[in-house]
Amino acid sequence: MARDGPGHHVVVIGGGIAGLAAAHRLVSDARARDAGVTCTVVEADPRLGGKLHTEVVDGCIVECGPDAFLAAKPWARDLCAALGLADRLIATRPGRGVYVAYRGRLRPLPDGLVLGIPTRPDLLVRAGLLSPADALRAAADLLLPRAREAADEPVGRLLRRRLGAAVVDRLAAPLLAGIYAGDADALSVQATFPQLRQWERRHRSLILAGLAQRRTGRAADEHRQGDGANTPPGAPVFLSLAGGMAELVDALRAALQHRAALLTGTPVVRIVRPDPREAAYALYLGDGRILRAQALVLATPAFVAADLLAGFAPAAAAVLRDIPYASTAAVTLAYRRAEVAHPLDGHGFVVARGEPVQITACSWVSSKWPGRAPPGIALVRCYFGRAGADAIVAADDATLVETARRDLRLVMGLDATPRIAHVARWPHAMPQYTPGHLDRLAAAETVLAGLPHLALAGAGYRGVGVPDCIRQGQEAAAQVLAQIALRPGAAGYTAFTSMR
C-alpha cells in the first residue's frame, strides 16, 4: 500500500534489539509525532529480535543467545520498565560464584577481583589458580611505573605487562572469551575496558586502583564493561526476564505493531540516493519492491552495513567491512538432577587458556536462574567459538553435542545421558574490537556525518551487550530525529508500507 502525505519516513534496517530500540524511540518521542515521523523496520530474517531468542523445550527455558544483561547499565532495565516488564525482571540466585577450569579441575574464582584485577593475588594462590611465583609477579604491579605508551593496545598486553602472563591466561583470557568471544591479545583496551588505562594513569598500579574502587564501595563485577555505572552493595549484577529474553522482543513487537510497519523476511539488497542534493534514499528489497525514506538507521552487523553503504559512502564502507567477526554456538543440555554428581553450587565456569577442551565456558542455568527448568532437572549451557578458534562451530549438531558432553566429562565428571540436547548457532555474530577500533569508527562516522539523516547502531560499534545495543539504537533514533525535526513542513513522501 502506498501512502502520501507530509512528514518524514524513517526506515530502520535490522530488527535485532538495536533496531527495535531505535524504532521504539522513534514512535514514542513527542518530537517525532510533532514532525510527522513514520517508521518502518525491515528485517531479513523471518523473526524479529536477532540474537535475543528463547525457546521452551520440555518445560525448560532455553536461551539461544544472550541470557541476561548488566543491571548497572540502565538502558535495558529502563526499556523493560517502559514496556511494562519491570515485574518480570529476575536476578541471578545470590551467593553463588563462578569457577575456572584449570588443570583438569574446577577452581573457585575468589573474592577480591575488580574488573578481573586480583586485588588479593594470595587468594588466587589458595584457589590453585596462581603459583606463589605467579602471585609475586602479579604483585609487582604495585612497584612498576606507568606506561609511557599513549596509543591503544590489546587488553592482554596491558594486563601482561602489569600483572604477568598467568593472570592473563587464567583470568582475563577466559573472561574476555565469555564476553566478546575474543582473544585478550587482540581486543582493544580502549573499546572494551577503558577504565584499565585510566586506572594506570591515575593510580599507576592496577591493584591499587582496584583497592581504591573497593574502598569507595564502587567495586565492579569481574564481567563489568565500562560505562562508569556502579552497582550498590547487594544489588544484582545481572538481570533477565522470567520467561526468557524473548519477552523483551515480544513486548517491543507489541508496542510497535500498530505504530510502525514491520517487514520481516525482507532483505535490503541495495540503497541508492536518487538525488544527492535531497535527503532521500531508495531501498531496493529482495522481492523487487522499492522502499523510500527520508532517514535511515542501519542496525545491522557492520559487514552488512558496509555492503549497503558501498554505493554512496565507499570510504565508510571500507572501514566497517574490516571489523572482524567471530562465530559462536551454544549447546544446552538437560539432565535428571539425580544423575549429576556435581553440586552445581555456582553459576558455572569459564575455561583457562591451554585446557584440552573445546568449550569456552559453561553456565549452570538451573542453578544460576530461578524457574529455568522443572524440578529435578539440571540445565547446563555450553559455549563454543572465539576469535581465531571458531572452526568447531561449523561442525554438525551431533558433533557439537558430543563434544560438549566429552568436555563436561573431563571438567565436571558428568557422564550421564542428557534428556534434551539443543544447539543454537550464530555465524559471524560477535564483532571483535581490535586495537584502534574507536579511532577507525570515528573516521567512518565523520564520513557518514556528511550524509543526510543516517545513523549506525549495533554490536559492531560501541558495545556488544544488550544494554549497549539498546543505547546505540536509541541514540541513532535521536540523531536522525534531531536532524529531521529541524525541517518542519517538509515535502510529502511516498513510501511503500506493509504490516505483517
HUSULWO-V945537 format. One record per pair of residues at least 6 apart in sequence whose ideal C-beta (glycine too) atoms are under 8 Angstrom apart, sorted by the first residue. I is the first residue (numbers start at 1). J is the second residue. Records with the same first field share a line. If there is no record, write none. Layout:
I=J + J
//
This chain:
1=496 + 497 + 498
2=494 + 495 + 496 + 497
3=494 + 495 + 497
4=492 + 493 + 494
5=36 + 492 + 493
6=36 + 489 + 490 + 491 + 492
7=35 + 36 + 37 + 38 + 490 + 492 + 493
8=35 + 36 + 37 + 38 + 294 + 295 + 484 + 487 + 490 + 493
9=37 + 38 + 39 + 40 + 292 + 293 + 294 + 295 + 493 + 495
10=26 + 37 + 38 + 39 + 40 + 293 + 294 + 295 + 296 + 297 + 453 + 477 + 480 + 481 + 484
11=39 + 40 + 41 + 42 + 281 + 283 + 291 + 293 + 295 + 296 + 297
12=19 + 22 + 23 + 26 + 39 + 40 + 41 + 42 + 296 + 297 + 299 + 477
13=19 + 42 + 268 + 283 + 296 + 297 + 298 + 299 + 300 + 308
14=41 + 42 + 43 + 50 + 297 + 298 + 299 + 300 + 304 + 457 + 458
15=41 + 42 + 43 + 45 + 48 + 49 + 50 + 262 + 264 + 299
16=43 + 48 + 49 + 50 + 51 + 52 + 299 + 458 + 469
17=49 + 50 + 51 + 52 + 248 + 249 + 466 + 469 + 470 + 473
18=50 + 299 + 457 + 458 + 459 + 469 + 470 + 472 + 473 + 476
19=41 + 43 + 50 + 297 + 299 + 300 + 457 + 458 + 473
20=41 + 48 + 49 + 249 + 252 + 253 + 256 + 473
21=75 + 79 + 252 + 457 + 469 + 470 + 471 + 472 + 473 + 474 + 477
22=297 + 299 + 457 + 473 + 474 + 476 + 477
23=39 + 41 + 252 + 256 + 260 + 473 + 477
24=79 + 252 + 255 + 256
25=473 + 474 + 477 + 478 + 481
26=32 + 37 + 39 + 260 + 477 + 481
27=39 + 255 + 256 + 259 + 260
28=82
29=37 + 477 + 478 + 481
31=481 + 485
32=481 + 485
34=485 + 488
35=481 + 484 + 485 + 487 + 488
37=481 + 484
38=260 + 261 + 495 + 497
39=256 + 259 + 260 + 261
40=260 + 261 + 262 + 263 + 291 + 293 + 495 + 497
41=48 + 256 + 260 + 261 + 262 + 263
42=263 + 266 + 268 + 283 + 285 + 291
43=262 + 263 + 264 + 265 + 266
44=265 + 266 + 267 + 268 + 286
45=264 + 265
46=264 + 265
47=53 + 264
48=249 + 252 + 253 + 262 + 264
49=246 + 249
50=65
51=64 + 65 + 66 + 426 + 429
52=65 + 66 + 245 + 246 + 248 + 249 + 466
53=63 + 64 + 65 + 245 + 246 + 249 + 424
54=61 + 62 + 63 + 64 + 243 + 244 + 245 + 246 + 247
55=62 + 64 + 422
56=62 + 244
57=332 + 334 + 420 + 422
58=334 + 419 + 420
59=373 + 374 + 377
60=332 + 334 + 372 + 373 + 374 + 377 + 379 + 420
61=243 + 244 + 371 + 372 + 373
62=244 + 332 + 379 + 420 + 422 + 424
63=244 + 245 + 330 + 332 + 365 + 381
64=330 + 424
65=245 + 330 + 424 + 426
66=245 + 465 + 466
67=240 + 244 + 245 + 363 + 365 + 369 + 381
68=92 + 238 + 239 + 240 + 245
69=76 + 77 + 238 + 239 + 240 + 465 + 466 + 467
70=76 + 223 + 224 + 225 + 237 + 238 + 239 + 465 + 467
71=77 + 91 + 231 + 235 + 236 + 237 + 238 + 239
72=220 + 224 + 227 + 229 + 230 + 231 + 237
73=225 + 227 + 229 + 465 + 467 + 468 + 471
74=229 + 467
75=467 + 468 + 470 + 471 + 474
76=239 + 248 + 466 + 467 + 470
77=89 + 239 + 467
79=248 + 470
80=86 + 88 + 89 + 241 + 248 + 251
83=248 + 251 + 252 + 255
84=251
85=241 + 247 + 248 + 251
88=241 + 242 + 243 + 247
89=239 + 240 + 241 + 242
90=239 + 240 + 241 + 242 + 369 + 370 + 371
91=236 + 238 + 239
92=236 + 237 + 238 + 347 + 368 + 369
93=347 + 367 + 368 + 369 + 370
94=236
96=345 + 346 + 347 + 367 + 368
97=108 + 109 + 346 + 347
98=108 + 109 + 222 + 346 + 347 + 348 + 349 + 350
99=106 + 107 + 108 + 109 + 346 + 348 + 349 + 350
100=106 + 107 + 108 + 109 + 129 + 170 + 171 + 174 + 349 + 350 + 351 + 352
101=107 + 349 + 350 + 351 + 352 + 355 + 357 + 411
102=128 + 129 + 170 + 352 + 355
103=128 + 355
104=355 + 410 + 411
105=128
106=349 + 411 + 412
107=127 + 128 + 129
108=127 + 346
109=127 + 129 + 171 + 222
110=120 + 123 + 124 + 126 + 127
111=120 + 123
112=118 + 119 + 120 + 123
113=119 + 171 + 210 + 222
114=209 + 210 + 213 + 214 + 219 + 220 + 222
115=193 + 195 + 196 + 210 + 220 + 222 + 224
116=159 + 171 + 172 + 175 + 222
117=163 + 196 + 206 + 207 + 209 + 210
118=124 + 130 + 138 + 163 + 167 + 171 + 207 + 210
119=207 + 210 + 211 + 214
121=130 + 134 + 135 + 136 + 138 + 139 + 207
122=135
124=130 + 134 + 135 + 138 + 171
125=131 + 132 + 134 + 135
129=170 + 171 + 352
130=138 + 166 + 167 + 170
131=166
134=164 + 166 + 167
137=163 + 164 + 166
138=163 + 164 + 166 + 167 + 207
139=207
140=164
141=162 + 163 + 205 + 206 + 207
142=205 + 207 + 208
143=205
144=161 + 162 + 204 + 205
145=204
146=200 + 201 + 204
147=158 + 161 + 200
151=435
152=188 + 189 + 190 + 191 + 435 + 436 + 437 + 438 + 439
153=188 + 189 + 435
154=184 + 185 + 186 + 187 + 188 + 189 + 435
155=172 + 176 + 184 + 185 + 187 + 188 + 189 + 192 + 193 + 196
156=168 + 172 + 173 + 183 + 184 + 185 + 186 + 187
157=185
158=189 + 196 + 197 + 200
159=167 + 168 + 172 + 184 + 196 + 206
160=167 + 168
162=200 + 205 + 206
163=206 + 207
168=184 + 185 + 353
169=352 + 353 + 354
170=352 + 353
171=222
172=184
173=183 + 184 + 352 + 353
174=350 + 351 + 352 + 353 + 360 + 361
175=222 + 223 + 350
176=182 + 183 + 184 + 187 + 192
177=183 + 184 + 350 + 351 + 360 + 361 + 386
178=223 + 350 + 360 + 361 + 383
179=192 + 223 + 225 + 464 + 465
180=187 + 192 + 387 + 430 + 432 + 433 + 464
181=326 + 328 + 360 + 385 + 386 + 387 + 390 + 430
182=326 + 386 + 387 + 430 + 432 + 433
183=386 + 387 + 388 + 432
186=387 + 388 + 432 + 434 + 435
187=432 + 433 + 434 + 435
188=433 + 434 + 435 + 436 + 437 + 438
189=196 + 197 + 435
190=197 + 435 + 437 + 438
191=433 + 437 + 438 + 462
192=225 + 226 + 433
193=225 + 226
194=226
195=226
196=206
199=206 + 209 + 210
200=206 + 209
202=209
203=209 + 212
210=219
213=219 + 220
217=230 + 232 + 233
218=230
220=230 + 231
221=231 + 237
223=237
224=237
225=463 + 465 + 468
227=468
231=237
240=369
241=247 + 248
242=371
245=466
253=262
256=262
257=499
261=497 + 498 + 499
262=499 + 500
263=285 + 291 + 498 + 500
264=500
266=285 + 286 + 287
267=285 + 286
268=283 + 284 + 285 + 286 + 291 + 308
269=284 + 285 + 286
270=283 + 284 + 308 + 311
271=281 + 282 + 283 + 284 + 296 + 308 + 309 + 311 + 312
272=281 + 282 + 284 + 311 + 312
273=280 + 281 + 282 + 312
274=280 + 282
276=312
278=452
279=294 + 295 + 452 + 453 + 484 + 487
280=292 + 293 + 294 + 493
281=292 + 293 + 294 + 296 + 454
282=290 + 291 + 292
283=290 + 291 + 292 + 293
284=290
285=291
289=496
290=496
291=495 + 496
292=493 + 494 + 495 + 496
293=495
294=453 + 484 + 490 + 493
295=452 + 453 + 454 + 480 + 483 + 484
296=453 + 454 + 455 + 480
297=454 + 455 + 456 + 457 + 473 + 476 + 477 + 480
298=305 + 308 + 309 + 454 + 455 + 456 + 457 + 458
299=456 + 457 + 458 + 473 + 476
300=308 + 458
301=325 + 428 + 429 + 431 + 458 + 459 + 460
302=320 + 321 + 323 + 325 + 431 + 458 + 460 + 461
303=320 + 321 + 323 + 325 + 428
305=317 + 320 + 456 + 458 + 460
306=316 + 317 + 318 + 320 + 321
307=317 + 321
309=316 + 317 + 320 + 448
310=317
312=451
313=447 + 448 + 451
315=444 + 447
316=444 + 445 + 447 + 448
319=440 + 441 + 443 + 444
320=444 + 460
322=440
323=431 + 432 + 437 + 460
324=387 + 431 + 432 + 434
325=428 + 429 + 430 + 431 + 432 + 460
326=385 + 386 + 387 + 388 + 390 + 428 + 429 + 430 + 432
327=385 + 390 + 393 + 394 + 425 + 426 + 427 + 428 + 429 + 430
328=383 + 384 + 385 + 386 + 390 + 393 + 425 + 426 + 429 + 430
329=383 + 384 + 385 + 392 + 393 + 400 + 423 + 424 + 425 + 426
330=381 + 382 + 383 + 384 + 423 + 424
331=381 + 382 + 384 + 400 + 401 + 404 + 421 + 422 + 423
332=365 + 379 + 380 + 381 + 382 + 420 + 421 + 422 + 424
333=379 + 380 + 381 + 382 + 401 + 404 + 405 + 408 + 418 + 420 + 421 + 422
334=373 + 377 + 378 + 379 + 380 + 418 + 419 + 420
335=377 + 378 + 379 + 380 + 414 + 416 + 417 + 418 + 419
336=376 + 377 + 378 + 416 + 419
337=366 + 376 + 377 + 378
338=376
339=416
340=378 + 414 + 416
341=413 + 414
342=412 + 413 + 414
344=364 + 366 + 367 + 378
345=367
346=364 + 367
347=363 + 364 + 367 + 368
348=361 + 362 + 363 + 364 + 367 + 368 + 380 + 381
349=361 + 362 + 411
350=360 + 361
351=357 + 359 + 360 + 361 + 411
355=411
356=410
357=406 + 407 + 410 + 411
358=384 + 392 + 403 + 407
359=382 + 383 + 384 + 403 + 404 + 407
360=383 + 384 + 385 + 386
361=382 + 383
362=380 + 381 + 382 + 383 + 408 + 411 + 412
363=380 + 381 + 383
364=378 + 379 + 380
365=372 + 373 + 379 + 380 + 381
366=372 + 373 + 377 + 378 + 379 + 380
367=378
372=379
373=379
377=419
380=408
382=404 + 407 + 408
384=390 + 392 + 393 + 400 + 403 + 404
385=392 + 393 + 426 + 430
387=430 + 432
392=400 + 403
393=400 + 425 + 427
395=403
397=423
400=423
401=418 + 421 + 423
405=414 + 418
408=414
409=415
430=459 + 464
431=459 + 460 + 461 + 464
438=462
441=461 + 462
445=456
448=454 + 455 + 456
452=483
453=480 + 483 + 484
454=480
455=475 + 476 + 477 + 479 + 480
456=472 + 476
457=469 + 472 + 473 + 475 + 476
458=469 + 472 + 473
459=468 + 469
461=472
462=468 + 472
463=469 + 471 + 472
484=490
//
